[in-house]
Amino acid sequence: MTYAARIGAFVLAGAALTGCATSNNPSDPLEGFNRAMFSFNDTVDKVALKPAAQAYDAVVPDPVQTGVGNFFGNIGDLWSSINQLLQGRIEQGVSTFMRVAINTTFGLGGVLDVATEARLPREKSDFGQTLGKWGVGSGPYVVLPFFGPSTIRDTAGLPVDLYGDLWTYKRPVRWRNVGSVIRVVDRRAELLDASTLLEDAALDKYDFVRDTYLQRRQSQIDGGNAGAEQKEEAIKP
C-alpha cells in the first residue's frame, strides 16, 4: 500500500471512529475526526515543539537562525521551481531556479539569501498546488497528524513532496535526522509571536485555521498572492 493510500485509510478509519460528525461547512464533512487530530497536534506543539522552539530561540543567535532558515529555504526552492514549471508558470519557475543558483553559488550554499536582495523573492510551490493547477479537485478538508491542515488532494501530493525534498537524500542518515529536527524547530521558532497572537485572537482556533488554509490554497491555485505563506505556517498548531 502506498503512503498516500495508508494516509487515506487512516483518515477514513479515524472518521468512522469519531462518528463522522456532520459539519455546517460542506468542505469539512470529517469535522469530528479533524477536530480530534487538531487537538492532538495542538497538544504535541504545546508539550514538545513550542518549548523546544522557545529554547532554541533563547540560545541560538539571530544571525545563526537566519542562516539556518535560509539554508533549508534554498533547498526547498528547487522543488518549488520544478512545481512552478509543471504548473506552466515558466517565468516564475525560472526565477525560482535562479534564486537557487545565486544563493548556492554566492550565498555560501544558501546560508545567505543574496537572491532576495537581487529582487528574486521566494515563492513556495508544492505538488498539491500543481495537482490543483491540473484540475484535480481538493476533496474534503482533513487534518493530518503532525502535518496539520490539508485536503485529500494535498494529502495525495504529500509523498511526492517528500520525495522531491533534497534533504531526504542527505547521507549519513544521522546528519539527515539531526538536520530535519533543526529544520522543524527553526521554523516553529520563527512563528512564536504569530502563534501567540492567534491563540489570543481566535475564538475558535480550529475554524480559523481551516478557513484560512482553504482560502489560501485556492488563492495559490488561482494564481493569487503567494505572500500568504507565512500566514499558513503561523496557523499550524
Secondary structure as GFF3:
##gff-version 3
##sequence-region A 1 237
A	DSSP	alpha_helix	3	17	.	.	.	ID=ss1
A	DSSP	alpha_helix	31	44	.	.	.	ID=ss2
A	DSSP	pi_helix	45	49	.	.	.	ID=ss3
A	DSSP	alpha_helix	50	59	.	.	.	ID=ss4
A	DSSP	alpha_helix	62	86	.	.	.	ID=ss5
A	DSSP	alpha_helix	90	106	.	.	.	ID=ss6
A	DSSP	alpha_helix	114	117	.	.	.	ID=ss7
A	DSSP	alpha_helix	127	133	.	.	.	ID=ss8
A	DSSP	beta_strand	141	144	.	.	.	ID=ss9
A	DSSP	beta_strand	148	151	.	.	.	ID=ss10
A	DSSP	alpha_helix	152	164	.	.	.	ID=ss11
A	DSSP	three_ten_helix	166	169	.	.	.	ID=ss12
A	DSSP	alpha_helix	173	190	.	.	.	ID=ss13
A	DSSP	alpha_helix	192	201	.	.	.	ID=ss14
A	DSSP	alpha_helix	205	221	.	.	.	ID=ss15
A	DSSP	three_ten_helix	226	228	.	.	.	ID=ss16
A	DSSP	alpha_helix	229	235	.	.	.	ID=ss17
###
